[in-house]
Amino acid sequence: MGSSEVRSPGWDAAVRAAVAQGLVSAEQPVAGLLDVAGIRAAARALREAFAEVGADGAGVLHAFAVKAASLVPVLRLLAEEGLGCEVASPGELALARAAGVPPERIVLDSPAKTEAELREALALGVAVNADSREELARLDALTRPDMPAGSGRHPGSSLGVRVNPQIGGGSIGALSTATETSKFGVALRDEGARAWLVSAYLERPWLTRLHAHVGSQGCPLELLAEGVRITYELAEEINELAGRQQVDTVDIGGGLPVNFASDAITPSHRDYARLLAATVPGLFDGRYRLVTEFGRSLLAKNGAVLARVEYAKTAGGRRIAVTHAGAQIATRTVFAPGSWPLRVAAYDAQGRPKRGEPVTQDVAGPCCFAGDLVAVDRVLPPLAGGDHVALLDTGAYYFSNHFAYNSLPRPGIYGYVADAGDAADAVDAAGARGVRFAPVRTPQTLAELVAESGGGHAGALSALR
């Protein structure tokens, strides 16, 4: 793919400004860039998509999947845009709280919640989706002894159960969470499971929500919608048998796949919302509150990794550009390139779009193993030492899931906005006008890396004799 087909408006200006302002340099050869205006627009488009099909703003919580970008400033930005947080660990809960997200807008999901995690969630008033029979029994034990019988709600938190509709997977098995043997949720089609679950709800009036998440990248929209339909029908069954609206919230998860082949945002949240309205119309008739848990689809196209080319070489006639962005950042792409291909854009030493007759070349990372390649046989203008490459569509997961191979430090991440006007012309000769940056995460120092690698306990093992 040539670089001419992969740049969105304003991106070239941001790259040039990042180079000119030293965010990427010989001393800091890799950085993440986030388009703040793009993130705001994505959040707005999500809210509008569900509003268009009848999901009233007061009746829907869009809880951002924190694992997709576990960065406090990102969570704060999304909270300002009306989103909450879906968390799956004590660390993610701490990040959401640090971002100022109120507990009532946080949902805790995880297949391995400890008793301490559950106690904290209940004390805070965070919603919890139990993942198994044993976890539900643990919640029973954690119920306050003075809870009034038949009160209909567990004190402090909205509680429910995650179900696995067991409807199959998409093209990426590791991200398909509704297969026959998935580790997530109560397997709804296992013998006796549905009857047990219905009874569990009828015996616990404080169970008021149901949750399902079919999968993410590689899962077609129709599969996602089918999982929601099955979950909705289960809620209807429970409520009919209870003789009241016991289940008042359906958490439909996230999972909207991202197009990594072009700038086009397809499928969109609007596409999915309309499919849901056609597949499960009762979900939008006002009787149920909704929770969504989108992550990748909100952030991926609003971020890119910018890295300096350190060397260019040839081997066996193959051109190779050795950069500072490899498996430590693009982990999934390096280890599963068929599932996670990335587009690469080429820039010169000043951060301007690279010119020259395109040639076939590999783009390699800095890690010390042969497979550390983010692109193979890619047609790009010839890259040379001092040039730059941008790994596009990397705003989700690539920034917050660092792989500490070779003890490579975590790079800095910066949000940017381009001033009004023609963004393509928004950079002067110095590359500093028109684009403003704000730090999201400062580059990890070598001292910090040593400290987290046990530097403060250097002699501890030697002392054991």
C-alpha positions as CSV (number, residue, x, y, z in Angstrom):
1,M,0.0,0.0,0.0
2,G,1.4,3.4,-0.9
3,S,1.5,6.2,1.6
4,S,-0.8,8.3,-0.6
5,E,-3.8,6.2,0.2
6,V,-3.6,6.1,4.0
7,R,-3.5,9.6,5.4
8,S,-6.6,11.3,6.8
9,P,-7.0,15.1,6.9
10,G,-4.7,16.7,9.5
11,W,-2.6,13.7,9.9
12,D,0.3,14.9,7.8
13,A,0.4,18.2,9.7
14,A,0.5,16.3,13.0
15,V,3.4,14.1,11.9
16,R,5.4,17.0,10.7
17,A,4.7,19.0,13.9
18,A,5.6,16.0,16.1
19,V,9.0,15.7,14.4
20,A,9.6,19.5,14.5
21,Q,8.7,19.7,18.1
22,G,10.9,16.8,19.1
23,L,8.2,14.4,20.2
24,V,10.0,11.9,17.9
25,S,13.7,12.3,17.6
26,A,17.0,10.5,17.8
27,E,16.7,10.5,21.6
28,Q,13.0,9.5,21.6
29,P,12.6,7.5,18.4
30,V,9.0,6.4,18.8
31,A,5.8,7.9,20.1
32,G,2.0,7.5,19.9
33,L,-0.2,10.2,18.6
34,L,-3.9,10.5,19.3
35,D,-6.4,12.7,17.4
36,V,-8.4,14.4,20.1
37,A,-11.1,15.8,17.8
38,G,-11.4,12.4,16.2
39,I,-12.0,10.7,19.5
40,R,-14.7,13.3,20.4
41,A,-16.3,12.7,17.1
42,A,-16.3,8.9,17.5
43,A,-17.9,9.2,21.0
44,R,-20.6,11.6,19.6
45,A,-21.3,9.3,16.6
46,L,-21.8,6.3,19.1
47,R,-24.3,8.3,21.2
48,E,-26.2,9.5,18.1
49,A,-26.3,6.1,16.6
50,F,-28.2,4.5,19.5
51,A,-30.3,7.6,20.0
52,E,-31.5,7.3,16.4
53,V,-33.0,3.8,17.1
54,G,-34.7,4.8,20.3
55,A,-32.1,4.3,23.0
56,D,-32.8,7.4,25.2
57,G,-29.7,9.0,26.6
58,A,-30.8,8.5,30.1
59,G,-31.4,4.9,29.5
60,V,-28.1,3.9,28.0
61,L,-24.6,3.7,29.4
62,H,-21.8,3.5,26.8
63,A,-19.0,2.1,29.0
64,F,-15.7,2.3,27.2
65,A,-13.6,-0.9,27.4
66,V,-10.6,0.3,29.4
67,K,-8.4,-2.5,28.1
68,A,-8.5,-0.8,24.7
69,A,-6.7,2.3,26.0
70,S,-5.8,2.1,29.6
71,L,-4.7,5.7,29.8
72,V,-6.2,8.1,32.3
73,P,-6.4,11.2,30.1
74,V,-8.2,9.2,27.4
75,L,-10.7,7.9,30.0
76,R,-11.3,11.5,31.2
77,L,-11.8,12.7,27.7
78,L,-14.3,10.0,27.0
79,A,-16.1,10.7,30.3
80,E,-16.5,14.4,29.2
81,E,-18.1,13.0,26.1
82,G,-20.7,11.1,28.2
83,L,-19.1,7.7,28.3
84,G,-18.5,5.5,31.4
85,C,-16.0,2.6,31.8
86,E,-16.0,-1.2,31.5
87,V,-13.2,-2.5,33.7
88,A,-11.8,-6.0,34.1
89,S,-9.2,-5.7,36.8
90,P,-8.3,-3.7,40.0
91,G,-5.9,-1.7,37.9
92,E,-8.5,-0.8,35.3
93,L,-10.9,0.2,38.1
94,A,-8.2,2.4,39.6
95,L,-7.6,4.1,36.3
96,A,-11.3,4.8,35.8
97,R,-11.5,6.3,39.2
98,A,-8.4,8.4,38.7
99,A,-10.1,9.7,35.5
100,G,-13.0,10.9,37.6
101,V,-15.5,8.4,36.3
102,P,-18.3,8.0,38.9
103,P,-18.8,4.5,40.3
104,E,-22.4,4.3,38.9
105,R,-20.9,4.7,35.4
106,I,-18.5,1.8,35.8
107,V,-19.1,-1.9,35.1
108,L,-16.8,-4.7,36.4
109,D,-16.4,-7.7,34.1
110,S,-13.8,-10.4,34.5
111,P,-13.8,-14.2,34.6
112,A,-11.5,-14.2,37.7
113,K,-12.7,-11.6,40.2
114,T,-11.2,-12.0,43.6
115,E,-13.2,-11.6,46.8
116,A,-11.4,-8.4,47.4
117,E,-12.3,-7.0,44.0
118,L,-16.0,-7.9,44.6
119,R,-15.9,-6.3,48.0
120,E,-14.5,-3.1,46.6
121,A,-17.0,-3.0,43.7
122,L,-19.9,-3.5,46.1
123,A,-18.6,-0.8,48.5
124,L,-18.2,1.7,45.7
125,G,-21.5,0.9,44.0
126,V,-19.9,-0.4,40.8
127,A,-22.1,-2.6,38.6
128,V,-20.9,-6.3,38.5
129,N,-21.5,-9.0,36.0
130,A,-20.9,-12.4,37.7
131,D,-19.1,-14.7,35.3
132,S,-19.9,-18.1,36.8
133,R,-21.9,-20.1,39.3
134,E,-19.1,-20.0,41.8
135,E,-18.9,-16.2,41.5
136,L,-22.6,-15.9,42.0
137,A,-22.3,-18.0,45.2
138,R,-19.5,-15.6,46.3
139,L,-21.8,-12.7,45.8
140,D,-24.4,-14.5,47.9
141,A,-21.9,-14.6,50.7
142,L,-21.0,-11.0,50.3
143,T,-24.6,-9.8,50.6
144,R,-25.1,-7.7,53.7
145,P,-26.9,-9.6,56.4
146,D,-29.3,-6.7,57.0
147,M,-30.5,-6.5,53.4
148,P,-34.3,-6.4,53.6
149,A,-35.9,-9.6,52.2
150,G,-37.4,-9.0,48.8
151,S,-35.9,-5.6,48.4
152,G,-35.2,-6.3,44.7
153,R,-31.7,-4.8,44.6
154,H,-28.4,-5.7,46.1
155,P,-27.2,-2.8,48.2
156,G,-24.7,-0.5,46.5
157,S,-24.4,-2.2,43.1
158,S,-26.4,-3.3,40.2
159,L,-25.7,-7.0,39.8
160,G,-26.2,-9.5,37.0
161,V,-24.7,-12.5,35.3
162,R,-22.8,-12.9,32.1
163,V,-24.1,-15.6,29.7
164,N,-22.4,-17.3,26.9
165,P,-25.0,-17.8,24.1
166,Q,-22.7,-20.4,22.5
167,I,-23.5,-19.3,18.9
168,G,-20.0,-19.8,17.5
169,G,-17.0,-17.6,16.6
170,G,-15.7,-15.3,14.0
171,S,-12.5,-15.4,12.0
172,I,-10.2,-14.8,15.0
173,G,-10.6,-17.6,17.5
174,A,-8.8,-15.9,20.3
175,L,-11.3,-13.0,20.2
176,S,-14.5,-15.1,19.8
177,T,-16.1,-15.3,23.3
178,A,-19.4,-17.1,22.5
179,T,-18.0,-20.4,21.2
180,E,-19.2,-23.8,22.6
181,T,-16.3,-23.9,25.1
182,S,-15.5,-20.3,25.8
183,K,-14.1,-19.5,29.2
184,F,-16.5,-16.6,29.6
185,G,-19.9,-16.6,31.2
186,V,-22.5,-19.2,32.0
187,A,-22.8,-21.6,29.0
188,L,-26.4,-21.1,28.2
189,R,-26.9,-24.2,26.0
190,D,-25.2,-26.7,28.3
191,E,-27.6,-29.3,29.8
192,G,-29.6,-27.8,32.6
193,A,-27.8,-24.4,32.4
194,R,-30.7,-22.2,31.3
195,A,-33.1,-23.7,33.9
196,W,-30.5,-23.2,36.6
197,L,-29.9,-19.6,35.6
198,V,-33.6,-18.7,35.5
199,S,-34.0,-20.2,38.9
200,A,-31.0,-18.3,40.2
201,Y,-32.6,-15.1,39.1
202,L,-36.0,-15.9,40.6
203,E,-34.2,-16.8,43.9
204,R,-32.3,-13.5,43.9
205,P,-34.4,-10.5,43.4
206,W,-31.3,-8.3,43.4
207,L,-30.1,-9.8,40.1
208,T,-31.3,-7.1,37.8
209,R,-29.1,-7.2,34.7
210,L,-28.0,-9.7,32.0
211,H,-24.7,-9.5,30.1
212,A,-23.4,-11.1,26.9
213,H,-20.4,-10.3,24.8
214,V,-20.0,-12.4,21.6
215,G,-16.5,-11.2,20.5
216,S,-14.8,-8.4,18.7
217,Q,-12.4,-8.2,15.7
218,G,-13.3,-10.8,13.2
219,C,-16.9,-11.2,14.3
220,P,-19.6,-10.2,11.8
221,L,-22.4,-7.9,13.0
222,E,-25.0,-10.5,12.5
223,L,-23.3,-12.8,15.0
224,L,-23.1,-10.0,17.5
225,A,-26.8,-9.2,17.0
226,E,-27.8,-12.8,17.4
227,G,-26.0,-13.0,20.8
228,V,-27.9,-9.9,21.9
229,R,-31.2,-11.4,20.7
230,I,-30.7,-14.5,22.8
231,T,-29.8,-12.5,25.8
232,Y,-32.9,-10.3,25.4
233,E,-35.1,-13.3,25.1
234,L,-33.6,-14.7,28.3
235,A,-34.4,-11.4,30.1
236,E,-38.0,-11.6,28.8
237,E,-38.3,-15.2,30.1
238,I,-37.0,-14.3,33.6
239,N,-39.3,-11.3,33.8
240,E,-42.4,-13.2,32.7
241,L,-41.7,-15.9,35.3
242,A,-41.0,-13.3,38.0
243,G,-44.2,-11.5,37.2
244,R,-42.4,-8.2,37.2
245,Q,-39.6,-6.3,35.5
246,Q,-36.8,-7.9,37.5
247,V,-34.2,-7.7,34.8
248,D,-34.1,-4.0,33.9
249,T,-30.7,-3.7,32.2
250,V,-29.2,-5.6,29.3
251,D,-25.5,-5.2,28.8
252,I,-24.8,-6.0,25.1
253,G,-21.0,-5.8,25.3
254,G,-19.0,-4.2,22.5
255,G,-17.1,-5.9,19.8
256,L,-17.6,-3.7,16.7
257,P,-14.9,-4.8,14.3
258,V,-12.5,-2.2,12.7
259,N,-11.6,-1.9,9.1
260,F,-7.8,-1.9,9.0
261,A,-7.6,-1.8,5.2
262,S,-8.5,1.9,4.5
263,D,-9.5,5.1,6.2
264,A,-13.2,4.2,5.8
265,I,-15.0,3.6,9.1
266,T,-16.9,0.5,8.3
267,P,-18.9,-1.0,9.9
268,S,-20.1,2.0,11.9
269,H,-21.9,2.2,15.2
270,R,-24.9,3.4,13.2
271,D,-24.8,0.2,11.1
272,Y,-24.8,-1.9,14.2
273,A,-27.5,0.0,16.1
274,R,-29.8,-0.2,13.1
275,L,-29.2,-4.0,12.8
276,L,-29.9,-4.4,16.5
277,A,-33.2,-2.4,16.2
278,A,-34.2,-4.7,13.3
279,T,-33.1,-7.9,15.1
280,V,-34.2,-7.1,18.6
281,P,-36.9,-4.3,18.5
282,G,-38.1,-5.0,22.0
283,L,-34.7,-3.9,23.3
284,F,-35.5,-0.3,22.3
285,D,-39.1,0.0,23.5
286,G,-38.2,1.7,26.8
287,R,-38.5,-1.2,29.2
288,Y,-34.7,-1.9,29.4
289,R,-31.7,0.2,30.2
290,L,-28.8,-0.6,27.9
291,V,-25.1,-0.9,28.5
292,T,-22.5,-1.1,25.7
293,E,-18.8,-1.8,26.0
294,F,-17.1,-0.6,22.8
295,G,-13.4,-0.1,22.8
296,R,-11.4,-0.7,19.6
297,S,-14.1,0.9,17.4
298,L,-13.9,4.2,19.2
299,L,-10.1,4.6,19.3
300,A,-8.3,2.6,16.6
301,K,-8.6,5.1,13.8
302,N,-7.8,8.0,16.0
303,G,-4.3,7.0,16.8
304,A,-1.0,6.1,15.1
305,V,2.5,5.0,16.1
306,L,5.2,7.3,14.7
307,A,8.7,5.8,14.6
308,R,12.1,6.8,13.3
309,V,13.9,4.7,10.8
310,E,17.3,4.0,12.3
311,Y,18.8,2.1,9.4
312,A,18.0,0.8,6.0
313,K,19.7,-2.3,4.6
314,T,19.3,-5.1,2.1
315,A,19.5,-8.9,2.7
316,G,19.2,-11.4,-0.1
317,G,18.0,-8.6,-2.4
318,R,15.3,-7.6,0.1
319,R,15.1,-4.0,1.3
320,I,14.6,-3.7,5.1
321,A,13.8,-0.5,7.1
322,V,14.8,-1.1,10.7
323,T,12.6,1.1,13.0
324,H,11.9,1.5,16.6
325,A,8.3,0.3,16.5
326,G,8.1,-3.5,16.6
327,A,6.8,-6.3,18.8
328,Q,7.0,-4.2,22.0
329,I,4.2,-2.0,20.6
330,A,2.6,-3.9,17.7
331,T,2.6,-7.2,19.5
332,R,-0.5,-8.7,17.8
333,T,0.6,-7.6,14.4
334,V,4.1,-9.1,14.8
335,F,2.8,-12.4,16.1
336,A,-0.4,-12.7,14.1
337,P,0.0,-10.6,11.0
338,G,-2.7,-12.4,9.2
339,S,-5.3,-11.2,11.7
340,W,-3.8,-7.9,12.6
341,P,-2.3,-6.3,9.4
342,L,-1.4,-2.6,9.7
343,R,-1.1,0.1,7.1
344,V,2.2,1.9,7.0
345,A,2.7,5.5,5.8
346,A,6.2,6.8,4.9
347,Y,7.6,10.2,5.9
348,D,11.0,11.8,5.4
349,A,13.4,13.1,8.1
350,Q,11.3,16.3,8.5
351,G,8.1,14.5,8.8
352,R,6.8,15.3,5.3
353,P,5.2,12.6,3.1
354,K,8.0,10.6,1.6
355,R,8.5,10.9,-2.2
356,G,10.1,8.5,-4.6
357,E,9.2,5.6,-6.8
358,P,7.6,3.0,-4.5
359,V,9.6,-0.2,-4.0
360,T,8.9,-3.4,-2.1
361,Q,10.4,-3.5,1.4
362,D,10.0,-4.9,4.9
363,V,9.5,-2.7,7.9
364,A,11.2,-4.2,10.9
365,G,11.2,-3.4,14.6
366,P,14.0,-3.3,17.1
367,C,13.5,-6.6,19.0
368,C,16.1,-9.3,18.9
369,F,14.2,-12.0,17.0
370,A,13.9,-12.5,13.3
371,G,10.1,-12.3,13.2
372,D,9.9,-8.8,14.5
373,L,8.4,-7.4,11.4
374,V,5.4,-5.1,11.2
375,A,5.1,-5.2,7.4
376,V,6.5,-7.6,4.9
377,D,6.8,-7.0,1.1
378,R,5.1,-3.6,1.5
379,V,5.2,-1.2,-1.4
380,L,6.4,2.2,-0.1
381,P,8.7,5.0,-1.2
382,P,12.3,3.9,-0.4
383,L,13.0,4.4,3.3
384,A,16.4,5.6,4.6
385,G,17.9,6.2,8.0
386,G,16.4,9.2,9.6
387,D,13.1,8.9,7.8
388,H,9.9,8.0,9.7
389,V,7.1,5.5,9.4
390,A,3.6,5.7,10.8
391,L,1.6,2.6,11.8
392,L,-2.0,3.6,11.3
393,D,-5.2,2.6,13.0
394,T,-3.3,1.9,16.3
395,G,-5.2,4.1,18.7
396,A,-6.6,1.1,20.5
397,Y,-4.6,-1.6,22.3
398,Y,-1.2,-0.7,20.7
399,F,-0.5,2.2,23.2
400,S,-1.6,0.5,26.4
401,N,-0.5,-3.1,26.0
402,H,3.3,-2.8,25.9
403,F,5.3,-6.0,25.5
404,A,8.5,-5.5,27.5
405,Y,10.7,-7.5,25.2
406,N,14.4,-6.5,25.4
407,S,13.5,-4.1,28.2
408,L,12.5,-1.5,25.6
409,P,10.9,1.5,27.5
410,R,7.3,2.5,26.9
411,P,7.1,5.4,24.5
412,G,5.5,8.7,25.1
413,I,1.9,9.3,23.9
414,Y,0.5,12.7,22.9
415,G,-2.9,13.9,22.0
416,Y,-3.1,16.6,19.3
417,V,-5.5,19.1,17.8
418,A,-5.1,21.0,14.6
419,D,-6.2,24.6,14.6
420,A,-9.1,25.6,12.3
421,G,-8.4,26.0,8.7
422,D,-6.8,23.8,6.1
423,A,-5.0,21.3,8.2
424,A,-2.8,20.2,5.4
425,D,-1.3,23.8,5.3
426,A,-1.3,24.2,9.1
427,V,2.5,23.8,9.5
428,D,5.0,26.5,8.7
429,A,8.6,26.0,7.7
430,A,9.6,25.1,11.3
431,G,6.7,22.6,11.5
432,A,5.3,24.2,14.7
433,R,2.3,26.2,13.7
434,G,-1.3,24.9,13.7
435,V,-0.9,21.7,15.7
436,R,-1.0,21.6,19.5
437,F,0.0,18.6,21.6
438,A,-0.7,17.6,25.1
439,P,1.0,14.7,27.0
440,V,-1.0,11.6,27.6
441,R,1.9,9.5,29.0
442,T,5.5,10.6,29.3
443,P,8.2,8.4,27.9
444,Q,9.4,5.8,30.4
445,T,12.9,6.6,31.6
446,L,15.6,4.0,32.0
447,A,15.6,4.7,35.7
448,E,11.9,3.9,35.9
449,L,12.5,0.7,33.8
450,V,15.2,-0.4,36.2
451,A,13.1,0.3,39.2
452,E,10.1,-1.8,37.9
453,S,12.6,-4.6,37.1
454,G,13.7,-5.0,40.7
455,G,16.5,-2.4,40.7
456,G,15.7,-1.6,44.3
457,H,16.2,-5.3,45.3
458,A,19.5,-5.9,43.4
459,G,21.2,-7.8,46.3
460,A,18.1,-9.6,47.6
461,L,18.8,-13.0,46.0
462,S,22.5,-12.9,46.8
463,A,21.6,-12.5,50.5
464,L,19.7,-15.8,50.5
465,R,22.2,-18.6,51.4
